[in-house]
Amino acid sequence: MNRTKGIFSLALSAALVGGALVSAIYPSTAIAQSVIESQVDGEFEGWAGETVVKLMNGQIWIQTEYYYHYHYAYMPDVLIYQSGGGWKMKVEGIDKAVRVEQLR
């Protein structure tokens, strides 16, 4: 393989998305921009329509897709990824990933 100055290094990214294991190879810079892993900062009580979620990394996200599902968890893991021109959040313990928008 010919290595040139402008080629990204590749990294293997595997993420549990909507109950299916999705693996893909991304340029290393794209991983940082298209997948965010963190934890909820405190209690999470599920999705209620316009749920605001504060993460341990300081980001704040709001639910933009209507979905109601009660699920109590303390500091669950969160995976946020780009999907269809927006973002989806997958919270540990809930099968469905929900469309979200970043507030901060």
N, C-alpha and C positions, 0 to 999 in steps of 0.2 A: 504494500500500500504506500502510495506517495504522500508524504506529510508536507503540508505547506503552512505558511504562517497564519493564514486566516481560518484554519479548520478548528472547530470546537472539539474539545475532548468529549468523549461519550460516557454516559453513566446509565446504569440500568435502574429504572424506577418501577417499583411494584406497589400498587395501591389497591386497597379493598374499596371498590366503588359499586354501590347499589347491590351488594351481595355477591359480586363476581370479581375474581382476581384479574386485574388488568395490568399487564406488563408492557412497557414500551421503552424504547431507547430514545433519549432526548439529549440534545447538546447540554452540557452541564449548566450553562447560563440560563437555559429555558426552564430547568427544574426549579430554580429559585423563583422564577417569575410565574410559573403556572401551577405549582403545587405548594401549599402551605400546611405545615404540620404544627400543631400546638395543643393546648388544653384549655378547657373552659376555666376562667378565673373564678372559682367558687362553685356554687350550686347551679345545676341545670335541671329545669323541670319540664323539658320537652318543648314542642312547637305549638304555638297558640295563634298563629296568623301573622303577627308582626313582632315576633320575639327578637329582642336585642341580645346579642351574645358578646360578652367581653372575654378576650383571650389572654392567656398568660404572657404572650408576646407583646401586649399593649394594644393590639388591634381591636376594633369594635365593628361588628357586623350586624345587619338587620335582615330578617327574613322578608323576602319579597314575593314568594310563592305561597299561596294559601295551603296550609296543611296543618291539621291538628292531631297531635299525638302526645299524650302524657307519658313522661319517662323521667323519673328522678335519678340523678347521678351526681356525685361530687367529683368535680374536676375531670370529667371524661376527656379522652383524647378526641381531637378534631382533625379532620382532613378537609382542606378547602382546595378545590381545583377548578380550572376553567372548563366551561361547557357551553357550547352554543352561543358564544359571544358574551357570556356572563360568567358567574361563579356559582358553584354548588358547595354546600357544606355537608359532610358526612360526620355525624356524631356517634361515637362508640356506643353500642347498645341499641341503636335505631337502624333498621334496614334501609330506609329511604334517605337519599341525599336531597336536600332542600335548596332551592335557589335563594341566594343571598346577595347583598350589596354591602360594600365596605363603607362605614361611616367615618372611621379614623384608623 
